[in-house]
């Protein structure tokens, strides 16, 4: 019995259309027609509910999902000959593997895609297949133009997921492993010079073949992977917000470093307001980041603590460990360090202003008295 190599990513199809028919009436068929319009795609199967999430930012400014299914899947096969592979990836010699099966799942997190390398064994790295299928479908969808009927192909990184996933049949029993007893498979992980390797050893008697085992594995882990991609998106947004705060700090530092009347005016009359706005923004972001991380930790625990196969827990925990609060705290401290200088210059302005006003008033009073 042959093993199987599988790649993981996050991509799916959206319908960008302002037409009147409700999306539940047109989404499945338009996606089907778009896929079937690609000559090398075959055996398209779409199983989605009649409930759709509304268009929402999905926590990432600039990446807006159109209404999409709340659950369900898309499945199809495609053939990408070696000569086409060389066109999709320039300066690449292509591979001997030309047949792929793609499963796209909609999850409570982000969409998840599995790419099976149909004509290769488990020893093949399937990460390349995700990149190949992604670029090929992107190219073909653009070629369809208006024939796509508003259907767009959307991808989120990292796609491919940074793991070499393979399925190996296991004959006999796997003594002492509860996961193997419950679900008929056990996960082994190993670090390697490239991507980490994840080998899923499955009960050959129970599943009969690697494809069936891989589909079962996908159903057991897809919510973990969907949450991973959601955490990546949230982490990207937090990184952008922390970067904006650092840019504001750079502006404050620049004003305090520059000489001249304009810089002095900005320090005295503007930088105080900038520093207060910065401090408030840091407080809000620190609270928001902490709440997001708390919610994410609860989601990871809910998915993995009692899971039959918590295969992706380590990747989820790595995303949870990404913390921008130290950056925010450094920005707040810098703003506070610059404030005394501004106050000294402001006080100097007040002293000078009082002296000038006193002199003017004194001169006026003297003139009136004379």
DOMARBA-197944 format. One record per residue (C-alpha): residue in one letter; x, y, z. Coordinates in steps of 0.05 Angstrom, whole numbers. Example, Ala and Ser with C-alpha at 12.3 -4.5 7.8 and 13.67 -1.06 7.14 Angstrom:
2
['A', [246, -90, 156]]
['S', [273, -21, 143]]
END
This chain:
370
['X', [0, 0, 0]]
['X', [28, 67, -21]]
['X', [36, 128, 24]]
['X', [14, 198, 6]]
['X', [44, 268, 9]]
['X', [-4, 326, 27]]
['X', [7, 401, 28]]
['X', [-32, 451, 69]]
['X', [-51, 524, 54]]
['X', [-107, 574, 61]]
['X', [-143, 594, -2]]
['X', [-214, 593, -27]]
['X', [-262, 626, -76]]
['X', [-302, 690, -66]]
['X', [-358, 720, -106]]
['X', [-351, 795, -117]]
['X', [-417, 816, -147]]
['X', [-467, 872, -137]]
['X', [-523, 836, -172]]
['X', [-590, 827, -140]]
['X', [-597, 751, -131]]
['X', [-581, 729, -60]]
['X', [-513, 699, -55]]
['X', [-540, 632, -30]]
['X', [-573, 624, -99]]
['X', [-512, 639, -141]]
['X', [-448, 624, -102]]
['X', [-443, 548, -111]]
['X', [-460, 547, -184]]
['X', [-416, 606, -203]]
['X', [-356, 576, -167]]
['X', [-371, 510, -201]]
['X', [-375, 541, -270]]
['X', [-310, 580, -258]]
['X', [-273, 517, -238]]
['X', [-301, 476, -295]]
['X', [-281, 530, -344]]
['X', [-208, 513, -328]]
['X', [-191, 457, -378]]
['X', [-148, 416, -331]]
['X', [-198, 416, -274]]
['X', [-246, 358, -267]]
['X', [-291, 322, -216]]
['X', [-314, 386, -182]]
['X', [-356, 374, -119]]
['X', [-385, 431, -77]]
['X', [-420, 417, -12]]
['X', [-438, 481, 26]]
['X', [-497, 501, 70]]
['X', [-548, 554, 54]]
['X', [-520, 600, 108]]
['X', [-466, 651, 93]]
['X', [-424, 698, 135]]
['X', [-433, 770, 114]]
['X', [-375, 809, 84]]
['X', [-327, 825, 141]]
['X', [-255, 849, 148]]
['X', [-235, 783, 182]]
['X', [-188, 823, 227]]
['X', [-142, 845, 171]]
['X', [-148, 915, 142]]
['X', [-143, 911, 66]]
['X', [-164, 838, 61]]
['X', [-240, 836, 58]]
['X', [-276, 771, 50]]
['X', [-341, 774, 11]]
['X', [-400, 734, 37]]
['X', [-378, 662, 41]]
['X', [-404, 595, 67]]
['X', [-402, 584, 142]]
['X', [-379, 513, 132]]
['X', [-375, 460, 78]]
['X', [-322, 441, 26]]
['X', [-300, 444, -46]]
['X', [-265, 385, -78]]
['X', [-234, 378, -147]]
['X', [-178, 345, -185]]
['X', [-130, 378, -234]]
['X', [-73, 361, -279]]
['X', [-14, 408, -287]]
['X', [35, 381, -339]]
['X', [109, 393, -328]]
['X', [112, 443, -386]]
['X', [56, 484, -353]]
['X', [92, 481, -287]]
['X', [151, 514, -320]]
['X', [105, 570, -344]]
['X', [74, 579, -275]]
['X', [143, 582, -242]]
['X', [194, 613, -288]]
['X', [265, 586, -284]]
['X', [238, 523, -252]]
['X', [248, 455, -285]]
['X', [180, 428, -262]]
['X', [168, 360, -231]]
['X', [145, 292, -253]]
['X', [83, 298, -209]]
['X', [25, 325, -250]]
['X', [-39, 302, -216]]
['X', [-68, 335, -154]]
['X', [-131, 332, -112]]
['X', [-152, 395, -76]]
['X', [-198, 398, -16]]
['X', [-220, 467, 9]]
['X', [-256, 472, 76]]
['X', [-293, 531, 107]]
['X', [-282, 533, 182]]
['X', [-300, 579, 241]]
['X', [-230, 607, 232]]
['X', [-202, 618, 162]]
['X', [-210, 573, 101]]
['X', [-163, 513, 97]]
['X', [-139, 476, 35]]
['X', [-106, 408, 29]]
['X', [-69, 389, -34]]
['X', [-58, 315, -47]]
['X', [-1, 295, -95]]
['X', [-38, 238, -127]]
['X', [19, 206, -167]]
['X', [74, 211, -114]]
['X', [91, 171, -52]]
['X', [97, 195, 19]]
['X', [171, 211, 10]]
['X', [154, 272, -33]]
['X', [151, 342, -2]]
['X', [81, 368, -19]]
['X', [94, 440, 2]]
['X', [114, 454, -71]]
['X', [46, 428, -93]]
['X', [9, 481, -53]]
['X', [50, 537, -85]]
['X', [42, 505, -154]]
['X', [-34, 496, -148]]
['X', [-42, 566, -118]]
['X', [-4, 600, -174]]
['X', [-36, 558, -228]]
['X', [-107, 573, -205]]
['X', [-91, 647, -197]]
['X', [-66, 648, -268]]
['X', [-125, 611, -296]]
['X', [-176, 653, -259]]
['X', [-145, 717, -287]]
['X', [-148, 687, -357]]
['X', [-222, 674, -349]]
['X', [-235, 749, -342]]
['X', [-310, 764, -347]]
['X', [-324, 691, -356]]
['X', [-309, 681, -282]]
['X', [-375, 717, -266]]
['X', [-345, 754, -208]]
['X', [-311, 694, -176]]
['X', [-243, 710, -147]]
['X', [-188, 665, -119]]
['X', [-163, 689, -51]]
['X', [-101, 664, -14]]
['X', [-73, 678, 55]]
['X', [-2, 663, 78]]
['X', [35, 623, 96]]
['X', [12, 580, 38]]
['X', [44, 530, 38]]
['X', [38, 517, 112]]
['X', [109, 505, 138]]
['X', [107, 430, 146]]
['X', [121, 368, 103]]
['X', [60, 325, 116]]
['X', [58, 252, 94]]
['X', [15, 190, 108]]
['X', [45, 121, 118]]
['X', [5, 56, 125]]
['X', [16, 18, 189]]
['X', [2, -57, 192]]
['X', [-13, -86, 260]]
['X', [-24, -48, 324]]
['X', [8, 13, 357]]
['X', [12, -9, 429]]
['X', [-1, 42, 482]]
['X', [-21, 100, 438]]
['X', [-92, 124, 454]]
['X', [-99, 165, 391]]
['X', [-83, 104, 348]]
['X', [-135, 65, 386]]
['X', [-189, 119, 380]]
['X', [-179, 147, 310]]
['X', [-132, 97, 277]]
['X', [-73, 142, 268]]
['X', [-14, 171, 305]]
['X', [27, 233, 289]]
['X', [103, 235, 290]]
['X', [141, 301, 283]]
['X', [214, 311, 266]]
['X', [256, 372, 254]]
['X', [292, 374, 187]]
['X', [336, 424, 149]]
['X', [275, 448, 110]]
['X', [205, 448, 137]]
['X', [190, 404, 198]]
['X', [166, 335, 179]]
['X', [99, 308, 203]]
['X', [87, 235, 188]]
['X', [17, 207, 201]]
['X', [19, 132, 210]]
['X', [-50, 103, 199]]
['X', [-83, 36, 210]]
['X', [-82, 4, 141]]
['X', [-136, -45, 160]]
['X', [-185, 10, 184]]
['X', [-174, 59, 127]]
['X', [-154, 15, 69]]
['X', [-115, 71, 35]]
['X', [-77, 135, 48]]
['X', [-129, 180, 15]]
['X', [-183, 160, 63]]
['X', [-136, 168, 122]]
['X', [-116, 237, 97]]
['X', [-189, 259, 91]]
['X', [-202, 235, 162]]
['X', [-140, 271, 187]]
['X', [-165, 335, 152]]
['X', [-233, 330, 186]]
['X', [-199, 321, 254]]
['X', [-150, 379, 247]]
['X', [-180, 431, 199]]
['X', [-207, 475, 255]]
['X', [-138, 477, 287]]
['X', [-108, 498, 220]]
['X', [-164, 549, 208]]
['X', [-150, 579, 277]]
['X', [-76, 581, 261]]
['X', [-89, 623, 199]]
['X', [-136, 668, 238]]
['X', [-82, 679, 291]]
['X', [-31, 694, 236]]
['X', [-79, 747, 208]]
['X', [-90, 778, 277]]
['X', [-15, 777, 290]]
['X', [-4, 814, 224]]
['X', [-54, 867, 243]]
['X', [-23, 876, 312]]
['X', [46, 882, 280]]
['X', [20, 937, 234]]
['X', [-12, 974, 293]]
['X', [52, 969, 334]]
['X', [91, 994, 273]]
['X', [46, 1055, 269]]
['X', [60, 1071, 342]]
['X', [135, 1066, 330]]
['X', [127, 1114, 272]]
['X', [93, 1164, 318]]
['X', [150, 1157, 368]]
['X', [200, 1169, 312]]
['X', [162, 1233, 295]]
['X', [167, 1256, 368]]
['X', [241, 1240, 371]]
['X', [254, 1277, 306]]
['X', [219, 1339, 332]]
['X', [262, 1338, 395]]
['X', [326, 1327, 357]]
['X', [316, 1382, 305]]
['X', [339, 1454, 315]]
['X', [305, 1516, 290]]
['X', [243, 1557, 303]]
['X', [195, 1509, 270]]
['X', [220, 1450, 311]]
['X', [217, 1492, 374]]
['X', [145, 1512, 358]]
['X', [125, 1440, 347]]
['X', [158, 1418, 412]]
['X', [124, 1472, 453]]
['X', [55, 1474, 422]]
['X', [44, 1407, 388]]
['X', [87, 1351, 416]]
['X', [50, 1349, 482]]
['X', [-15, 1332, 447]]
['X', [21, 1281, 404]]
['X', [50, 1248, 466]]
['X', [-18, 1246, 501]]
['X', [-50, 1215, 440]]
['X', [7, 1165, 435]]
['X', [-1, 1146, 508]]
['X', [-75, 1135, 500]]
['X', [-65, 1094, 438]]
['X', [-13, 1051, 473]]
['X', [-62, 1038, 531]]
['X', [-118, 1019, 483]]
['X', [-74, 973, 442]]
['X', [-43, 940, 503]]
['X', [-113, 924, 529]]
['X', [-137, 901, 461]]
['X', [-77, 857, 448]]
['X', [-83, 825, 517]]
['X', [-157, 810, 506]]
['X', [-144, 780, 438]]
['X', [-89, 736, 466]]
['X', [-134, 714, 523]]
['X', [-189, 695, 474]]
['X', [-139, 660, 429]]
['X', [-111, 619, 487]]
['X', [-181, 597, 505]]
['X', [-195, 578, 433]]
['X', [-131, 537, 429]]
['X', [-148, 502, 494]]
['X', [-219, 488, 472]]
['X', [-194, 457, 406]]
['X', [-134, 419, 432]]
['X', [-142, 399, 505]]
['X', [-191, 343, 491]]
['X', [-177, 333, 417]]
['X', [-165, 263, 391]]
['X', [-109, 290, 348]]
['X', [-80, 358, 371]]
['X', [-29, 355, 314]]
['X', [-21, 430, 305]]
['X', [-20, 453, 377]]
['X', [54, 471, 375]]
['X', [43, 518, 315]]
['X', [-16, 550, 351]]
['X', [25, 561, 413]]
['X', [81, 593, 372]]
['X', [31, 643, 346]]
['X', [5, 656, 416]]
['X', [77, 671, 439]]
['X', [83, 730, 391]]
['X', [76, 791, 435]]
['X', [81, 865, 416]]
['X', [69, 892, 486]]
['X', [143, 903, 499]]
['X', [147, 947, 437]]
['X', [87, 987, 461]]
['X', [117, 995, 530]]
['X', [182, 1020, 501]]
['X', [144, 1071, 460]]
['X', [107, 1096, 521]]
['X', [172, 1103, 561]]
['X', [205, 1143, 505]]
['X', [146, 1190, 501]]
['X', [149, 1200, 577]]
['X', [224, 1213, 574]]
['X', [215, 1268, 522]]
['X', [160, 1303, 561]]
['X', [205, 1338, 614]]
['X', [243, 1374, 559]]
['X', [178, 1399, 529]]
['X', [154, 1422, 597]]
['X', [219, 1460, 609]]
['X', [213, 1496, 543]]
['X', [139, 1510, 555]]
['X', [155, 1538, 624]]
['X', [209, 1581, 594]]
['X', [158, 1608, 544]]
['X', [110, 1622, 601]]
['X', [163, 1658, 642]]
['X', [183, 1700, 582]]
['X', [111, 1714, 566]]
['X', [95, 1735, 637]]
['X', [156, 1780, 638]]
['X', [136, 1813, 572]]
['X', [64, 1822, 594]]
['X', [88, 1851, 661]]
['X', [134, 1899, 626]]
['X', [79, 1922, 579]]
['X', [29, 1930, 634]]
['X', [80, 1966, 676]]
['X', [94, 2014, 619]]
['X', [20, 2026, 607]]
['X', [7, 2039, 681]]
['X', [66, 2086, 685]]
['X', [40, 2123, 624]]
['X', [-30, 2128, 654]]
['X', [-2, 2152, 720]]
['X', [42, 2205, 687]]
END
